[in-house]
Amino acid sequence: MTDQGDIPDEIPGKPTSASRTTLSHIMTSHDTNLLGTVHGGVIMKLVDDAAGAVAGRHSGGPAVTASMDEMAFLEPVRVGDLLHVKAQVNWTGRSSMEVGVRVMAERWNESTPATQVGSAYLVFAAVDADGKPRRVPQVVPETEQDKRRNQEAQIRRTHRLARRQAIKALRERRAAEGYED
């Protein structure tokens, strides 16, 4: 047991499918940029919404966006497109989770299959009522694709931590040399 009363040290893991979700939204003229296509920020908001729902479901409570590791826009999204934002937990740490998101668009005027128009990786931190980090269940990959996503998420985490450390070291070195940033 921990010092938090009756909360066990180990939380049972959850399968990848337990929190996987899809958020669908039809794009309107209110969502467009000056070029007449859907604004990237609108898509990013939907990505964050879907990822946040997945992180909250997986962790069993509030989770906040800690970072957006990568956001790729692959194809333009147009007014009338039905956007499907599919998200799942790829990796979990002690209190953090990487959520992978795939953005698909069904063209309103075509009878073709949905096209992938974007993808993103976000890191969420599970928090308690005081905003302090709290433990999350480990994700249990179910398929070979889930296992691959978990391994790739671990690589992204290693790169995030190395980049953070390299930037910190550079800033410390510059400060020691008398540079003001």
C-alpha positions as CSV (number, residue, x, y, z in Angstrom):
1,M,0.0,0.0,0.0
2,T,1.0,3.6,-0.5
3,D,0.8,6.6,1.8
4,Q,-2.5,7.6,0.1
5,G,-4.6,5.3,2.2
6,D,-6.3,2.4,0.5
7,I,-4.9,3.0,-3.0
8,P,-2.8,-0.1,-4.0
9,D,0.7,0.3,-5.4
10,E,-0.2,-1.6,-8.5
11,I,-3.2,-0.6,-10.6
12,P,-4.5,-3.4,-13.0
13,G,-3.5,-2.8,-16.6
14,K,-6.1,-2.0,-19.2
15,P,-6.2,-3.3,-22.8
16,T,-5.7,-0.9,-25.6
17,S,-9.3,-1.3,-26.8
18,A,-10.7,-0.2,-23.4
19,S,-10.3,3.5,-24.1
20,R,-10.0,3.6,-27.9
21,T,-12.5,6.1,-29.3
22,T,-13.6,8.0,-32.5
23,L,-14.9,11.5,-32.5
24,S,-16.7,12.5,-35.7
25,H,-17.5,16.1,-36.8
26,I,-18.8,17.6,-40.0
27,M,-16.7,20.6,-41.2
28,T,-18.5,23.8,-41.9
29,S,-17.6,27.2,-43.3
30,H,-16.9,28.5,-39.8
31,D,-13.9,26.1,-39.7
32,T,-12.1,27.5,-42.7
33,N,-9.0,29.5,-43.2
34,L,-8.3,32.2,-45.8
35,L,-7.6,29.5,-48.4
36,G,-11.1,28.0,-48.0
37,T,-9.8,24.8,-46.4
38,V,-10.3,23.8,-42.8
39,H,-8.0,25.6,-40.4
40,G,-5.2,23.4,-38.9
41,G,-6.1,24.8,-35.5
42,V,-9.6,23.5,-35.8
43,I,-8.3,20.0,-36.6
44,M,-5.8,20.3,-33.7
45,K,-8.6,21.1,-31.3
46,L,-10.5,18.0,-32.4
47,V,-7.4,15.9,-32.1
48,D,-6.8,17.2,-28.5
49,D,-10.5,16.6,-27.7
50,A,-10.4,13.0,-28.8
51,A,-7.0,12.3,-27.2
52,G,-8.2,13.9,-24.0
53,A,-11.3,11.7,-23.9
54,V,-9.1,8.6,-24.4
55,A,-6.6,9.7,-21.7
56,G,-9.4,10.3,-19.2
57,R,-11.0,7.0,-20.0
58,H,-7.8,5.1,-19.7
59,S,-6.6,6.8,-16.5
60,G,-10.1,6.8,-14.9
61,G,-10.2,10.5,-14.2
62,P,-8.8,13.9,-15.3
63,A,-5.9,14.1,-17.6
64,V,-4.3,17.2,-19.0
65,T,-2.3,17.7,-22.3
66,A,1.4,17.9,-21.5
67,S,2.7,18.1,-25.0
68,M,1.9,17.5,-28.7
69,D,4.8,15.6,-29.9
70,E,4.0,15.7,-33.5
71,M,1.1,16.8,-35.8
72,A,1.2,16.0,-39.5
73,F,-1.3,17.4,-42.0
74,L,-1.3,15.1,-44.9
75,E,-4.2,16.3,-47.1
76,P,-6.5,19.4,-47.0
77,V,-9.8,19.1,-45.3
78,R,-12.8,20.9,-46.9
79,V,-16.1,22.2,-45.9
80,G,-18.6,19.4,-45.9
81,D,-16.1,16.7,-45.1
82,L,-17.0,14.3,-42.3
83,L,-13.9,14.1,-40.1
84,H,-13.3,11.0,-38.0
85,V,-10.6,11.5,-35.3
86,K,-9.5,8.1,-34.0
87,A,-7.5,7.9,-30.8
88,Q,-5.9,5.3,-28.5
89,V,-3.4,5.0,-25.8
90,N,-0.1,3.8,-27.2
91,W,2.1,3.9,-24.1
92,T,1.9,4.6,-20.4
93,G,4.4,5.6,-17.8
94,R,3.8,6.2,-14.1
95,S,1.4,9.1,-14.6
96,S,1.8,9.9,-18.3
97,M,0.3,8.5,-21.4
98,E,1.1,8.8,-25.1
99,V,-2.1,9.0,-27.2
100,G,-1.9,8.3,-30.9
101,V,-4.4,10.0,-33.2
102,R,-5.4,9.3,-36.8
103,V,-7.5,11.8,-38.6
104,M,-9.7,10.5,-41.5
105,A,-12.0,12.4,-43.8
106,E,-15.0,11.3,-45.8
107,R,-15.5,13.6,-48.7
108,W,-19.1,14.7,-48.8
109,N,-19.4,14.7,-52.6
110,E,-17.5,11.4,-53.2
111,S,-18.4,7.8,-52.6
112,T,-14.8,6.8,-51.9
113,P,-13.4,5.4,-48.7
114,A,-12.2,7.7,-46.0
115,T,-8.8,9.3,-46.6
116,Q,-6.2,9.8,-43.9
117,V,-5.6,13.5,-43.6
118,G,-3.6,13.8,-40.5
119,S,-1.9,12.2,-37.5
120,A,-0.6,13.2,-34.1
121,Y,1.0,12.1,-30.9
122,L,0.1,13.7,-27.7
123,V,1.4,13.2,-24.1
124,F,-1.1,13.5,-21.3
125,A,-0.6,13.6,-17.5
126,A,-3.2,12.1,-15.2
127,V,-3.9,14.5,-12.3
128,D,-5.9,14.4,-9.1
129,A,-8.3,17.0,-7.7
130,D,-5.3,19.1,-6.6
131,G,-3.7,19.0,-10.0
132,K,-0.9,16.6,-8.8
133,P,0.2,13.7,-10.9
134,R,-1.5,10.4,-10.2
135,R,-0.8,6.8,-11.2
136,V,-2.3,5.4,-14.4
137,P,-3.0,1.8,-15.4
138,Q,-0.4,0.3,-17.7
139,V,-1.7,-0.1,-21.2
140,V,-1.8,-3.7,-22.4
141,P,-1.3,-3.9,-26.2
142,E,-3.6,-6.5,-27.7
143,T,-2.6,-6.8,-31.3
144,E,0.7,-6.8,-33.2
145,Q,-0.2,-3.3,-34.4
146,D,-0.7,-2.2,-30.8
147,K,2.7,-3.7,-29.8
148,R,4.4,-1.8,-32.7
149,R,2.7,1.5,-31.6
150,N,3.9,0.9,-28.0
151,Q,7.5,0.3,-29.1
152,E,7.4,3.4,-31.4
153,A,6.0,5.5,-28.5
154,Q,8.9,4.4,-26.3
155,I,11.3,5.6,-29.0
156,R,9.5,9.0,-29.2
157,R,9.7,9.3,-25.4
158,T,13.4,8.6,-25.4
159,H,13.8,11.4,-28.1
160,R,11.6,13.8,-26.1
161,L,13.7,13.3,-22.9
162,A,17.0,13.5,-24.8
163,R,15.9,16.8,-26.5
164,R,14.8,18.2,-23.2
165,Q,18.1,17.4,-21.6
166,A,20.1,18.8,-24.5
167,I,18.2,22.1,-24.4
168,K,18.7,22.3,-20.7
169,A,22.4,21.7,-21.0
170,L,22.7,24.3,-23.7
171,R,20.9,26.9,-21.7
172,E,23.0,26.2,-18.6
173,R,26.2,26.5,-20.7
174,R,25.1,29.8,-22.2
175,A,24.1,31.2,-18.8
176,A,27.6,30.2,-17.4
177,E,29.2,32.0,-20.4
178,G,27.2,35.1,-19.5
179,Y,24.6,35.1,-22.3
180,E,21.1,36.2,-21.5
181,D,18.3,34.5,-23.4
